[in-house]
């Protein structure tokens, strides 16, 4: 039995489905960095699905849970989520089919992360790879500071590298099609906030 690839012609250039915005004011980013640094008791070494593995991911993470958002000191986080919501609404305007199947997205626990020189997430990964993560539809991330030396996000199938800039926000599909990695930080420090948007019923697991 034999087979051969057969190309399908299309009249449009294939989109990469990675939404990109600059949020304002960028002081929201400074406030999240300050929030991260004010809570060292909640910092933990970054993990991958299999647990701690510095060869795959080397970062310091602070997890924010939905039940904590109404605490007084979480005001900067709430303000940031308002800006993220505006990006999400614009993403739906760009892809109205998605609005039909996900008219209301929920956000579960998410992370603020700090990378020191040599920090990375070099393991190529996507955000929906198991039954436990099958509820995720979109991933999102905002860079909280400018990073001139390394630390880019690389989407391997799209041949796209994004260099961190304060306020630059990305939303992309959680699927394997958008596998990516965080390249090694050469110098300085890198802060991001990142998480997922998922089907409402799955909010019961967070």
MOHUDA-V863652 format. One record per helix or strand of 2 or more residues. SS is the DSSP state (H for helix, E for strand). FROM is the first residue (numbers start at 1). LEN is the number of residues. If there is no record, write none. Layout:
# MOHUDA-V863652
ss:SS from:FROM len:LEN
ss:SS from:FROM len:LEN
This chain:
# MOHUDA-V863652
ss:E from:19 len:4
ss:H from:27 len:11
ss:H from:40 len:3
ss:E from:43 len:3
ss:E from:60 len:5
ss:H from:66 len:3
ss:H from:72 len:23
ss:H from:96 len:6
ss:E from:110 len:7
ss:E from:120 len:6
ss:H from:131 len:3
ss:E from:136 len:8
ss:E from:153 len:3
ss:E from:160 len:3
ss:E from:168 len:6
ss:H from:176 len:3
ss:E from:180 len:3
ss:E from:189 len:10
ss:H from:200 len:6
